[in-house]
Amino acid sequence: MAADDTPIVSPKRGLSIANLAKMLFRSDASEDYIRSLPAQSLYLAVKHLGITSSADILESASLEQCRLMFDFDCWSKDNFLEENFWEWLSVADDEHGLRLLQKFIKFVDLKLVSLMISRHVDAKTFEEKTDNPPAPGFYTPDGGFTWVNVKIEESTRNFLFSRLLALIFETDGDLFYKLLQIPGVATESDLEEESYQAKSKRLQSEGFPSDDYAFELNSPLDEALLPKELSSRAKMPMSKDIPAIEPIIYDGVMVRPLADLISQAGSRDELESELSLIMNAAFVRWSVDLIDEERVRHWISKVRGAINLGLETAMKRSGKDALEIYNLIGLQKLYRLGLWKLHSLYLRASKISEDSIRALADDSAIFGIVAGARERFPETPNYVRSDGTIDAPGGELHSGFRAIEHLGELESIMRLLSDKVPAKETKSP
């Protein structure tokens, strides 16, 4: 939030991450309500509470919701997060018996179970049963034909994975043997890649944008094209398959005029779906994992800030009000227009010579402003007021960075850079 008193509006509709989590934690939500939530909304609330504190919610959730929540939690781009896999296994505590573990077997990608077997299990199979284990640490689930050794030294994880294998054997013996055999015909990298591709398809079917679409939606729209866009009424069509994710729409506070637009829009469902799409496209484009709630919140404000910049620019250039502009071109183009304004700041900051940057070492206030402006998605230090002045009570600068949300503050930063920091000289050819 800005260091001054910029007018803000608290959302009048929709639940923030914390409020949804609080409602679920208090058991104020029925199973039908929980199952009606988009998996991403439910995941953000569950992650806020902690996976291991959300056993009751996971019991109420559908298999598909659990499958998608596991996808959000156990992947960082194309990297499988084994640490989070263990957290999900640990949810099935004594209170909930084996119900959650049985549910886990139904929704987890079994290629990941094979991957974990490849990493942590030795298995030996014999044509005739034997009473003698092939080595210390092996046990047999089937009377001596198959011998298994879970090689995990940490006792809790050894127990959790041994229990999982035992339940799979008791539930479906053929599946158990198949999972043990897969590591012999597929490498760990093959299993991880196949599971990643399957996860990506599931998220895209949920309305999560692909990498290519995310890059396209995060490409700046030249301000010079705005009159043509407004006159052609080129609003992007919205797919009905894009769910509205309230926690990423309404978390925190919103600045005007975006907040006013949201309250005035006739088709709120369509606007919320479009805003959710934009948010998720930014998460994909800028590698923002949903497991990091603080970073998610920061990027929510950055995306809303970019839309607000685009909206202010369009209102200033056209003389039209926010609702009319939205009805003509929609939020996606307003977002991309805001990205154009931010990109202009990035280009200005990137022209600052390395010698000039080194010379700023003793001026930490200006150095921080330059650092924020040189981000590919620019931001500004928390100590910078919207008019470009520095807020440093007692000579101390506030730490951290915030979104640039208004044309006035962007223009103030531009002026400050021009006044304080010379750009590189361009040599004539």
C-alpha positions as CSV (number, residue, x, y, z in Angstrom):
1,M,0.0,0.0,0.0
2,A,1.2,3.5,-0.8
3,A,3.0,5.5,1.9
4,D,0.4,8.3,1.7
5,D,-3.4,8.4,2.0
6,T,-4.3,7.2,-1.5
7,P,-8.0,6.4,-1.5
8,I,-8.7,2.7,-1.3
9,V,-11.8,0.6,-1.3
10,S,-12.3,-2.6,0.7
11,P,-14.0,-5.3,-1.4
12,K,-17.8,-5.5,-0.8
13,R,-18.2,-8.9,-2.4
14,G,-16.1,-12.0,-2.3
15,L,-13.8,-13.6,0.3
16,S,-10.1,-12.9,0.8
17,I,-7.7,-15.8,1.4
18,A,-7.8,-15.2,5.2
19,N,-11.6,-14.8,5.5
20,L,-12.3,-18.0,3.4
21,A,-9.7,-19.9,5.6
22,K,-11.4,-18.6,8.8
23,M,-14.8,-19.7,7.6
24,L,-13.6,-23.2,6.7
25,F,-11.6,-23.5,9.9
26,R,-14.7,-22.7,12.0
27,S,-16.6,-25.4,10.2
28,D,-19.1,-22.7,9.0
29,A,-19.1,-24.3,5.5
30,S,-21.1,-27.4,4.5
31,E,-19.6,-30.2,2.4
32,D,-21.8,-29.0,-0.5
33,Y,-20.3,-25.5,-0.2
34,I,-16.7,-26.8,0.0
35,R,-17.3,-28.9,-3.1
36,S,-18.7,-25.9,-4.9
37,L,-15.5,-23.9,-4.5
38,P,-13.0,-23.8,-7.4
39,A,-10.0,-26.0,-6.4
40,Q,-7.7,-23.0,-6.5
41,S,-9.8,-21.0,-4.0
42,L,-10.0,-24.0,-1.7
43,Y,-6.2,-24.6,-2.0
44,L,-5.3,-21.0,-1.1
45,A,-7.5,-21.3,2.1
46,V,-6.1,-24.7,3.0
47,K,-2.5,-23.5,2.5
48,H,-3.2,-20.5,4.7
49,L,-4.4,-22.9,7.4
50,G,-1.7,-25.4,6.8
51,I,-2.2,-28.8,5.0
52,T,-1.8,-30.8,8.1
53,S,-4.4,-28.7,9.9
54,S,-7.0,-29.1,7.2
55,A,-7.8,-32.8,7.4
56,D,-11.5,-32.2,7.9
57,I,-11.6,-29.9,4.9
58,L,-9.8,-32.5,2.7
59,E,-12.2,-35.2,3.8
60,S,-15.1,-33.0,2.6
61,A,-13.5,-32.0,-0.7
62,S,-14.0,-34.0,-3.8
63,L,-11.4,-36.2,-5.4
64,E,-10.9,-33.8,-8.2
65,Q,-10.5,-30.8,-5.8
66,C,-7.9,-32.8,-3.9
67,R,-6.1,-33.8,-7.0
68,L,-5.8,-30.2,-8.2
69,M,-4.8,-29.0,-4.7
70,F,-2.0,-31.6,-4.7
71,D,-1.0,-30.3,-8.1
72,F,-0.7,-26.7,-6.9
73,D,1.2,-27.8,-3.8
74,C,3.6,-30.3,-5.1
75,W,5.0,-28.6,-8.2
76,S,7.1,-25.6,-8.8
77,K,6.9,-25.1,-12.5
78,D,8.3,-28.5,-13.8
79,N,10.0,-29.5,-10.5
80,F,8.3,-32.0,-8.2
81,L,8.4,-30.9,-4.6
82,E,9.0,-34.1,-2.6
83,E,9.0,-32.2,0.7
84,N,5.3,-31.3,0.1
85,F,4.5,-34.9,-0.8
86,W,5.5,-36.0,2.7
87,E,3.3,-33.3,4.2
88,W,0.3,-34.7,2.3
89,L,1.1,-38.2,3.4
90,S,1.2,-37.0,7.0
91,V,-2.3,-35.6,7.0
92,A,-3.8,-39.1,7.6
93,D,-3.2,-39.1,11.3
94,D,-4.7,-41.3,14.0
95,E,-7.8,-39.2,14.3
96,H,-8.8,-39.7,10.7
97,G,-7.6,-43.3,10.5
98,L,-6.9,-44.5,7.0
99,R,-9.8,-42.7,5.3
100,L,-7.6,-39.9,4.0
101,L,-4.9,-42.2,3.0
102,Q,-7.4,-44.3,1.0
103,K,-8.5,-41.0,-0.6
104,F,-4.9,-40.1,-1.3
105,I,-4.4,-43.3,-3.3
106,K,-7.4,-42.4,-5.4
107,F,-6.4,-38.8,-6.3
108,V,-2.6,-38.9,-6.4
109,D,-0.8,-39.4,-9.7
110,L,0.5,-42.9,-9.3
111,K,3.5,-42.1,-11.5
112,L,4.7,-40.0,-8.5
113,V,4.3,-43.0,-6.2
114,S,6.5,-44.9,-8.6
115,L,9.0,-42.1,-8.6
116,M,9.1,-42.2,-4.8
117,I,9.5,-46.0,-5.0
118,S,12.4,-45.5,-7.4
119,R,14.1,-43.1,-5.0
120,H,13.4,-44.8,-1.7
121,V,12.6,-48.5,-2.1
122,D,14.5,-51.6,-3.1
123,A,12.3,-54.5,-4.2
124,K,13.2,-58.1,-5.0
125,T,10.8,-60.6,-6.6
126,F,11.3,-64.4,-6.7
127,E,9.6,-67.1,-8.7
128,E,9.4,-69.3,-5.6
129,K,8.7,-68.0,-2.1
130,T,11.5,-67.8,0.3
131,D,11.6,-67.3,4.1
132,N,15.0,-65.6,3.9
133,P,15.2,-61.9,3.2
134,P,17.7,-60.9,0.5
135,A,19.4,-58.5,3.0
136,P,18.8,-56.9,6.3
137,G,15.9,-54.4,6.4
138,F,13.7,-56.3,3.8
139,Y,10.2,-57.4,4.6
140,T,7.7,-59.4,2.6
141,P,4.0,-58.5,2.1
142,D,3.0,-61.7,0.2
143,G,4.6,-64.5,2.1
144,G,8.0,-64.6,0.5
145,F,7.6,-63.9,-3.2
146,T,8.2,-60.2,-3.0
147,W,10.7,-58.5,-0.6
148,V,10.7,-54.8,0.0
149,N,13.1,-52.5,1.8
150,V,12.1,-48.8,2.4
151,K,15.5,-47.1,2.6
152,I,14.4,-43.9,4.3
153,E,16.4,-43.4,7.5
154,E,14.1,-40.8,9.0
155,S,11.7,-42.9,11.1
156,T,8.4,-40.9,10.5
157,R,8.8,-40.8,6.7
158,N,9.8,-44.5,6.7
159,F,6.6,-45.2,8.5
160,L,4.5,-43.0,6.3
161,F,5.7,-44.6,3.1
162,S,5.7,-48.2,4.4
163,R,2.1,-47.6,5.5
164,L,1.2,-46.3,2.0
165,L,2.7,-49.3,0.3
166,A,0.9,-51.6,2.7
167,L,-2.5,-50.0,2.1
168,I,-1.9,-50.2,-1.7
169,F,-1.1,-53.9,-1.4
170,E,-4.2,-54.6,0.7
171,T,-6.5,-52.6,-1.6
172,D,-5.2,-53.7,-5.0
173,G,-2.4,-56.2,-5.1
174,D,-2.0,-56.0,-8.9
175,L,-1.5,-52.2,-8.6
176,F,1.1,-52.8,-5.9
177,Y,3.2,-55.1,-8.1
178,K,2.8,-52.8,-11.1
179,L,4.1,-49.8,-9.1
180,L,7.1,-51.8,-8.0
181,Q,7.9,-52.8,-11.6
182,I,7.6,-49.3,-13.2
183,P,11.0,-48.0,-11.9
184,G,12.6,-50.9,-13.8
185,V,11.3,-49.7,-17.2
186,A,11.1,-45.9,-16.7
187,T,13.8,-43.5,-15.4
188,E,13.0,-41.0,-12.6
189,S,13.3,-38.1,-15.1
190,D,10.8,-39.9,-17.4
191,L,8.3,-40.4,-14.5
192,E,8.6,-36.8,-13.4
193,E,8.2,-35.4,-16.9
194,E,5.1,-37.6,-17.6
195,S,3.6,-36.5,-14.3
196,Y,4.3,-32.9,-15.0
197,Q,2.7,-33.0,-18.4
198,A,-0.4,-34.7,-16.9
199,K,-0.5,-32.0,-14.2
200,S,-0.3,-29.2,-16.8
201,K,-3.2,-30.7,-18.7
202,R,-5.3,-30.9,-15.6
203,L,-4.6,-27.3,-14.7
204,Q,-5.4,-26.1,-18.2
205,S,-8.7,-27.9,-18.1
206,E,-9.4,-26.0,-14.9
207,G,-8.9,-22.7,-16.8
208,F,-5.2,-22.2,-15.8
209,P,-3.4,-20.6,-18.8
210,S,-0.6,-22.4,-20.7
211,D,2.9,-21.0,-20.8
212,D,2.3,-19.6,-24.3
213,Y,-1.0,-18.0,-23.5
214,A,0.4,-16.5,-20.3
215,F,3.3,-14.9,-22.2
216,E,0.8,-13.6,-24.8
217,L,-1.5,-12.1,-22.1
218,N,1.5,-10.5,-20.4
219,S,2.7,-8.7,-23.5
220,P,2.5,-4.9,-23.3
221,L,-0.1,-3.1,-25.5
222,D,1.3,0.0,-27.2
223,E,-0.5,3.1,-25.9
224,A,-0.6,4.5,-29.4
225,L,-3.0,1.7,-30.4
226,L,-5.6,2.6,-27.7
227,P,-7.8,4.9,-29.9
228,K,-8.1,2.1,-32.5
229,E,-8.9,-0.5,-29.8
230,L,-11.6,1.7,-28.3
231,S,-13.2,2.5,-31.6
232,S,-13.2,-1.1,-32.8
233,R,-14.8,-2.3,-29.5
234,A,-12.3,-5.2,-29.6
235,K,-13.2,-6.8,-26.2
236,M,-11.7,-10.2,-25.8
237,P,-14.3,-13.0,-25.5
238,M,-14.3,-14.9,-22.2
239,S,-14.5,-18.7,-22.0
240,K,-17.2,-20.0,-19.7
241,D,-14.7,-22.5,-18.4
242,I,-12.7,-19.9,-16.5
243,P,-13.7,-20.0,-12.8
244,A,-13.8,-16.9,-10.7
245,I,-11.2,-17.3,-8.0
246,E,-12.4,-14.9,-5.2
247,P,-9.3,-15.1,-3.0
248,I,-7.0,-13.7,-5.7
249,I,-9.6,-11.1,-6.7
250,Y,-10.7,-9.7,-3.4
251,D,-7.6,-10.3,-1.2
252,G,-6.5,-7.1,0.5
253,V,-7.7,-3.7,-0.8
254,M,-8.2,-2.2,-4.2
255,V,-7.5,1.3,-5.4
256,R,-9.8,3.4,-7.5
257,P,-10.8,3.5,-10.3
258,L,-10.5,-0.3,-10.5
259,A,-12.5,-0.8,-7.3
260,D,-15.3,1.4,-8.6
261,L,-15.4,-0.5,-11.9
262,I,-15.8,-3.8,-10.1
263,S,-18.7,-2.4,-8.0
264,Q,-20.4,-0.9,-11.1
265,A,-20.0,-3.7,-13.6
266,G,-23.2,-5.3,-14.7
267,S,-21.8,-8.7,-15.4
268,R,-19.7,-9.3,-12.3
269,D,-19.3,-13.0,-13.1
270,E,-17.6,-12.3,-16.4
271,L,-15.4,-9.6,-14.9
272,E,-14.4,-11.8,-12.0
273,S,-13.5,-14.7,-14.5
274,E,-11.4,-12.3,-16.6
275,L,-9.6,-10.9,-13.6
276,S,-8.9,-14.5,-12.4
277,L,-7.5,-15.4,-15.8
278,I,-5.2,-12.3,-15.8
279,M,-4.0,-13.1,-12.3
280,N,-3.2,-16.7,-13.1
281,A,-1.5,-15.7,-16.4
282,A,0.8,-13.4,-14.4
283,F,1.5,-16.2,-11.9
284,V,2.5,-18.5,-14.8
285,R,4.5,-15.9,-16.7
286,W,6.4,-14.6,-13.6
287,S,6.8,-18.0,-11.9
288,V,4.8,-17.2,-8.9
289,D,4.0,-20.5,-7.0
290,L,0.7,-20.6,-5.1
291,I,2.5,-22.2,-2.2
292,D,4.1,-18.9,-1.3
293,E,1.2,-16.9,0.1
294,E,3.2,-13.7,0.7
295,R,4.5,-13.6,-2.8
296,V,1.0,-14.4,-4.2
297,R,-0.4,-11.4,-2.3
298,H,2.4,-9.2,-3.6
299,W,1.7,-10.2,-7.2
300,I,-2.1,-9.8,-6.7
301,S,-1.4,-6.1,-5.9
302,K,1.0,-5.8,-8.8
303,V,-1.5,-7.1,-11.3
304,R,-4.3,-5.0,-10.0
305,G,-1.9,-2.0,-10.1
306,A,-1.1,-2.6,-13.8
307,I,-4.9,-2.8,-14.6
308,N,-5.4,0.4,-12.7
309,L,-2.6,2.1,-14.6
310,G,-4.2,0.9,-17.9
311,L,-7.6,2.1,-16.7
312,E,-6.3,5.6,-15.7
313,T,-4.5,5.9,-19.0
314,A,-7.5,5.0,-21.1
315,M,-9.8,7.4,-19.1
316,K,-7.2,10.2,-19.5
317,R,-6.7,9.6,-23.2
318,S,-10.4,9.0,-24.1
319,G,-12.4,11.1,-21.7
320,K,-14.7,8.0,-21.2
321,D,-15.5,6.6,-17.8
322,A,-14.2,3.3,-16.4
323,L,-17.3,1.2,-17.1
324,E,-17.6,2.4,-20.7
325,I,-14.0,1.6,-21.3
326,Y,-14.3,-1.8,-19.8
327,N,-17.4,-2.6,-21.9
328,L,-15.4,-1.6,-25.0
329,I,-12.1,-3.4,-24.5
330,G,-12.3,-5.5,-21.3
331,L,-9.7,-6.0,-18.6
332,Q,-7.1,-8.0,-20.6
333,K,-6.3,-5.1,-22.8
334,L,-6.4,-2.6,-19.9
335,Y,-3.9,-4.9,-18.1
336,R,-1.6,-5.0,-21.2
337,L,-1.9,-1.2,-21.5
338,G,-0.8,-0.9,-17.9
339,L,2.1,-3.2,-18.7
340,W,3.1,-0.8,-21.5
341,K,3.3,2.1,-19.0
342,L,5.4,-0.1,-16.6
343,H,7.6,-1.2,-19.5
344,S,8.3,2.4,-20.3
345,L,9.6,2.8,-16.8
346,Y,11.7,-0.3,-17.1
347,L,13.2,0.9,-20.4
348,R,14.1,4.2,-18.8
349,A,15.7,2.6,-15.7
350,S,17.6,0.1,-17.9
351,K,19.3,2.9,-19.7
352,I,21.0,4.1,-16.5
353,S,24.7,3.4,-16.8
354,E,26.5,1.0,-14.6
355,D,28.8,3.8,-13.4
356,S,25.8,5.8,-12.4
357,I,24.4,2.9,-10.4
358,R,27.7,2.4,-8.6
359,A,27.7,6.0,-7.7
360,L,24.3,5.6,-6.0
361,A,25.8,3.2,-3.4
362,D,25.7,6.0,-0.8
363,D,22.2,7.1,-1.7
364,S,20.2,4.1,-0.6
365,A,16.8,5.8,-1.2
366,I,17.5,6.5,-4.9
367,F,19.3,3.1,-5.3
368,G,16.2,1.3,-4.1
369,I,14.0,3.2,-6.6
370,V,16.3,2.3,-9.4
371,A,16.4,-1.3,-8.3
372,G,12.6,-1.5,-8.3
373,A,12.3,0.3,-11.7
374,R,14.8,-2.1,-13.3
375,E,12.6,-5.2,-12.5
376,R,11.0,-6.6,-15.6
377,F,7.7,-6.0,-13.9
378,P,8.6,-2.7,-12.1
379,E,7.7,-1.9,-8.5
380,T,8.6,0.8,-6.1
381,P,10.0,0.9,-2.5
382,N,7.5,1.2,0.3
383,Y,9.2,4.4,1.4
384,V,8.3,6.3,-1.8
385,R,5.1,8.3,-1.6
386,S,2.8,8.6,-4.6
387,D,4.2,12.1,-5.3
388,G,7.7,10.8,-5.5
389,T,8.9,12.2,-2.1
390,I,10.6,9.9,0.4
391,D,9.0,8.8,3.6
392,A,11.8,8.2,6.1
393,P,10.7,8.9,9.7
394,G,13.8,9.3,11.9
395,G,16.0,8.8,8.8
396,E,14.9,5.2,8.5
397,L,13.6,3.8,5.2
398,H,10.8,1.4,5.2
399,S,11.9,-2.0,3.8
400,G,10.2,-3.9,1.0
401,F,8.6,-3.1,-2.3
402,R,5.0,-2.5,-3.4
403,A,3.0,-2.3,-6.6
404,I,2.9,0.9,-8.7
405,E,-0.8,1.6,-8.9
406,H,-1.3,5.1,-10.3
407,L,-0.1,7.1,-13.2
408,G,0.8,10.0,-10.9
409,E,3.3,7.8,-8.9
410,L,4.7,6.3,-12.1
411,E,5.3,9.7,-13.5
412,S,6.8,10.9,-10.2
413,I,9.3,8.0,-10.4
414,M,10.1,8.9,-14.0
415,R,10.8,12.5,-13.1
416,L,12.9,11.5,-10.1
417,L,15.0,9.2,-12.3
418,S,15.5,11.9,-14.9
419,D,16.5,14.4,-12.2
420,K,18.8,12.2,-10.2
421,V,20.2,9.6,-12.5
422,P,21.6,10.3,-16.0
423,A,20.8,7.7,-18.6
424,K,23.5,6.1,-20.8
425,E,24.6,8.2,-23.7
426,T,23.8,6.6,-27.1
427,K,26.7,6.9,-29.5
428,S,25.9,8.0,-33.0
429,P,26.6,5.3,-35.7
